[in-house]
């Protein structure tokens, strides 16, 4: 079950409450378990996705601040934040596309 923590306009912050949900934070695994590598790899991806999301949220907040209070934000900061978010999303999309392609190639091997 996902819980809604905070709603800000079109931004909704979610909390994962079930272990199968993306973003569920588990206790650290004990050293020596076989799935430590898999868990750390999954955590690295999860952290990367959250950082991309944070960049997008920061860009949205700066853009909104520029529209509402133009003198409070420098246009250069808004442009830089928007470009960082755009590049992060494009990079993430390319990684997802490559992972999907690799998965399809593995499935179609005969």
Backbone as a ProteinNet text record, in pm:
[ID]
protein_1_A
[PRIMARY]
XXXXXXXXXXXXXXXXXXXXXXXXXXXXXXXXXXXXXXXXXXXXXXXXXXXXXXXXXXXXXXXXXXXXXXXXXXXXXXXXXXXXXXXXXXXXXXXXXXXXXXXXXXXXXX
[TERTIARY]
84.2	0	88.7	60	134.8	59.5	131.2	71.5	109.6	14.8	42.1	89.3	212.9	267.3	234.6	253.3	237.6	195.1	100.8	54.8	83.9	159.6	193.8	157.4	37.8	-2.9	-5.9	77.2	81.5	192.9	265	369.1	312.9	325	277.6	394.9	423.2	528.5	467	525.5	471.7	566.5	510.4	588.1	548.4	645.7	617.4	609.5	503.7	484.9	486.8	508.5	513.5	646.5	703.9	838.2	848.8	737.8	744.1	732.6	705.9	695	831.9	844	967.8	988.5	1106.7	1135.8	1117.6	1079.5	1063.1	1200.1	1219.3	1350.3	1354	1446.4	1463.3	1578.4	1578.4	1693.5	1813.7	1929.9	2051.8	2057.4	2096.2	2110.5	2237.1	2232.3	2350	2458.7	2581	2693.6	2700.4	2736.9	2751.6	2633.2	2527.9	2414	2443.9	2381.7	2407.9	2353.5	2246.5	2183.3	2228.5	2343.7	2396	2426.2	2486.6	2519.8	2392.9	2295.4	2169.9	2100.8	2099.7	2036.6	2108.8	2241.3	2315.1	2298.8	2290.5	2269.2	2130.9	2030.4	1894.5	1887.2	1955	1956.9	2024.8	2129.4	2197.9	2103.8	2029.2	1932.2	1822.7	1773.7	1667.8	1715	1835.4	1889.7	1906.8	1951.1	1967.6	1833.4	1729.3	1597.1	1545	1569.4	1525.4	1600.2	1729.2	1804.3	1751.2	1714.5	1654.1	1521.8	1443.7	1317.1	1340.8	1443.3	1474.5	1515.6	1592.8	1630.4	1507.3	1413.9	1291.2	1206.6	1197.5	1120.7	1183.8	1318.3	1387.6	1363.1	1368	1342	1199.5	1104.1	964.4	946.8	1011.1	998.9	1058.6	1175.6	1237.4	1155.1	1100.9	1016.4	891.4	831.4	712.6	746.8	860.5	903.1	929.4	984.5	1009.5	878.3	777	647.9	574.5	587.1	512.4	587.1	717.4	799.4	926.3	919.4	1034.5	1161.5	1149.7	1269.3	1337	1273.8	1330.1	1424.6	1419.8	1499.1	1576.6	1700.2	1781.3	1745.5	1726.7	1686.6	1791.9	1918.5	2024.3	2010.3	1973.1	1952.7	1837.1	1732	1616.7	1656.8	1730.4	1772.7	1866.8	1959.7	2053.6	1980.8	1887.5	1811.1	1727	1665.5	1583.5	1669.9	1787.4	1876.1	1930.6	1964.6	2009.1	1899.3	1776.6	1664.4	1642.3	1651.7	1630.9	1736.5	1863.1	1971.4	1958.3	1923.1	1906.7	1794	1684.8	1572.4	1609.5	1677.7	1720.5	1817.7	1910	2005.4	1933.9	1841.4	1764.8	1683.2	1621.7	1542.9	1630.6	1751.6	1839.9	1883.9	1905.9	1942.9	1826.9	1706.7	1589.2	1569.1	1586.4	1572.1	1675	1800.3	1905.2	1879.3	1833.3	1802.8	1687.5	1587.5	1475.2	1521.9	1607.8	1662	1742.3	1824.5	1903.8	1813.3	1707.7	1613	1545.7	1502.8	1438.8	1534.4	1661.6	1759.8	1781.2	1782.3	1797.5	1677.5	1559.3	1437.4	1429.1	1473.8	1461.8	1576.7	1672.5	1782.5	1728.3	1782.9	1737.9	1853.7
-117.6	0	123.9	216.9	341.5	447.5	520.7	627.8	761.6	851.3	985.6	1068.4	1116.7	1194.2	1341.6	1393.8	1536.3	1562.7	1652.7	1689.4	1837.2	1868.1	2006	2030.4	2077.2	2099.7	1968.1	1956.5	1832.7	1738.7	1774.5	1689.6	1616.6	1484.3	1402.8	1319.8	1327.9	1249.1	1121	1006.7	877.2	806.4	719.7	633.8	490.2	406.8	265.2	193.6	115.5	46.7	-104.7	-154	-298.4	-332.3	-447.1	-480.4	-496.7	-521.7	-537.5	-404.7	-296.5	-165.7	-104.8	-30.9	40.8	148.2	152.6	254.2	209	84.1	33.4	22.3	82.6	78.4	-38.7	-128.3	-245.4	-221.2	-297.6	-292.7	-349.6	-307.8	-358.5	-510.3	-574.8	-719.8	-756.5	-869.6	-914.7	-952.8	-926.2	-958.2	-1108.4	-1146.1	-1286.8	-1347.9	-1277.8	-1333.4	-1333.9	-1426.1	-1440.7	-1325.3	-1263.4	-1160.8	-1019.2	-1005.1	-872	-792	-856.2	-786.4	-742	-827.5	-794	-679.3	-682.7	-577.2	-444.9	-446.6	-321.8	-267.3	-353.5	-310.1	-246.9	-310.3	-255.3	-123.5	-114.1	11.1	123.3	90.1	191.3	245.8	157.8	203.2	287.3	240.9	313.7	453.3	463.6	593.7	684.7	626.3	705.8	758.9	676.2	721.8	831.8	818.3	922.6	1053.8	1045.8	1167.5	1236.7	1157.6	1215.3	1282.2	1217.6	1275.7	1405.4	1408	1529.6	1644.1	1612.5	1715.7	1772.8	1685.9	1731.4	1817	1776.1	1855.2	1991.3	1995.7	2122.5	2214.9	2157.5	2236.7	2291.4	2207.9	2253.3	2364.5	2351.1	2453.2	2586.3	2581.5	2705	2770	2687.2	2740.7	2805.4	2739.9	2795.8	2926.6	2930.7	3052.5	3165.3	3131.8	3233.3	3290.8	3207.1	3254.2	3339.1	3303.1	3371.6	3493.9	3477	3586.1	3599.4	3668.7	3673.6	3731.1	3820.3	3881.8	3794.6	3687.2	3602.2	3495.3	3472.6	3364.8	3419	3374.3	3412.1	3321.1	3379.5	3303.3	3198.8	3227.9	3132.4	3006.5	3022.8	2906.9	2820.3	2885.5	2812.3	2734.2	2798.5	2732.5	2616	2635.4	2528	2410	2436.4	2328.9	2253.6	2326.8	2261.9	2174.8	2220.5	2142.2	2019.5	2034.5	1918.9	1812.5	1856.2	1761.7	1695.7	1773.1	1718.4	1613.8	1645.4	1551.7	1425.3	1441.6	1325.6	1235.5	1295	1214.8	1144.1	1213.4	1149.6	1034.9	1056.4	951.8	832.1	859.2	751.8	675.4	747.1	682	592.3	637.9	555.2	430.1	441.9	324	224.3	274.5	186.7	119.1	194.8	137.1	27.3	51.4	-49.2	-173	-153.1	-267.3	-348.7	-279.5	-349.2	-426.6	-365.7	-432.4	-555.5	-545.2	-659.3	-771.1	-735.5	-834.7	-907.3	-831.6	-894	-987.4	-947.6	-1033.9	-1162.7	-1151.6	-1272.1	-1364.1	-1306.7	-1387.4	-1456.1	-1386.4	-1440.4	-1532.1	-1557.6	-1648.2	-1789	-1857.3	-1995.9	-2087.4
0	0	0	-85.8	-90.5	-11.4	70.7	148.6	88	79.4	31.7	149.8	142.1	252.4	237.3	118.5	101	-43	-60.2	-193.2	-213.2	-319.5	-352.1	-497.7	-523.7	-662.7	-737.2	-841.7	-917	-869.6	-763.8	-706	-585.6	-585.2	-474.8	-424.5	-297.4	-236.7	-183.4	-217.8	-178.7	-83.6	-1.5	85.4	57.8	28.1	4.4	138.3	157.9	284.7	271	150.8	128.6	65.5	99.5	53.1	-97.7	-166.2	-311.7	-385.9	-314.9	-379	-401.7	-510.4	-540.6	-435.4	-377.9	-278.1	-135.2	-115.4	20	84.1	199.6	265	362.1	337.3	422.4	518.1	624.8	715.4	641.9	684.1	620.5	635.7	526.6	531.8	607.4	672.9	746.2	647	682.8	594.7	573.1	451.4	421.5	349.9	332.3	259.5	111.3	39.1	-103.3	-186	-142.8	-224.4	-189.1	-122.4	-90.4	-215.7	-316.1	-440.2	-511.8	-518.2	-585.8	-514.1	-382.7	-305.1	-323.3	-319.7	-335.8	-477.5	-577.1	-714.8	-728.3	-670.3	-674.1	-598.3	-485.1	-408.5	-486	-561.3	-642.4	-749.1	-814.7	-913.9	-849.8	-736.6	-667.2	-629.4	-575.2	-537.3	-658.3	-769.9	-892.2	-940.7	-936.8	-979.6	-888.4	-759.3	-666.9	-690.1	-725.4	-754.4	-879.3	-979.8	-1100.4	-1064.7	-981	-937.3	-860.3	-775.5	-699.5	-792	-896.3	-993.1	-1063.5	-1098.8	-1164.7	-1071.1	-945.9	-848.9	-826.2	-816.8	-798.3	-917.5	-1037.6	-1158.2	-1157.4	-1117.8	-1111.1	-1008.7	-893.6	-789.3	-834.1	-898.7	-946.8	-1058.2	-1146.7	-1254.1	-1197.3	-1098.8	-1034.9	-963.4	-895.2	-825.6	-925.1	-1041	-1142.6	-1195	-1209.1	-1259.3	-1156	-1028.8	-923.9	-871.4	-843.4	-788.9	-872.8	-985	-1076.7	-1015.8	-921	-862.8	-758.4	-715.7	-610.6	-664.8	-797.1	-856.2	-975.4	-987.1	-1102.6	-1220.2	-1336.7	-1455.7	-1491.9	-1463	-1492.8	-1407.8	-1281.8	-1195.1	-1244.4	-1291.9	-1344.7	-1468.9	-1557	-1680.9	-1652.4	-1560.5	-1525.9	-1462.6	-1372.3	-1307.7	-1409.7	-1502.8	-1606	-1696.1	-1731.2	-1817.5	-1745.7	-1617.5	-1539.3	-1534.6	-1510.8	-1505.2	-1640.1	-1747.8	-1882.5	-1915.4	-1887.8	-1917.8	-1831.9	-1705	-1616.9	-1665	-1710.3	-1759.9	-1889.6	-1979.5	-2104.3	-2077.6	-1985.1	-1950.4	-1887.8	-1798.6	-1734.9	-1837.9	-1930.8	-2035.6	-2121.9	-2153.4	-2235.2	-2159.6	-2028.9	-1950	-1945.3	-1924.6	-1920.8	-2056.5	-2164.3	-2297.8	-2322.4	-2280.2	-2299	-2213	-2092	-2005.3	-2062.8	-2115.8	-2178.9	-2301.3	-2380.9	-2499.6	-2460	-2356.9	-2310.1	-2259.6	-2188.6	-2138.7	-2255.1	-2355.4	-2472.6	-2545.5	-2556.7	-2622.3	-2544	-2411	-2330	-2343	-2346.5	-2357.9	-2493.3	-2598.1	-2733.8	-2774.7	-2686.1	-2719.6	-2735.9	-2835	-2857.2	-2863.9
[MASK]
++++++++++++++++++++++++++++++++++++++++++++++++++++++++++++++++++++++++++++++++++++++++++++++++++++++++++++++

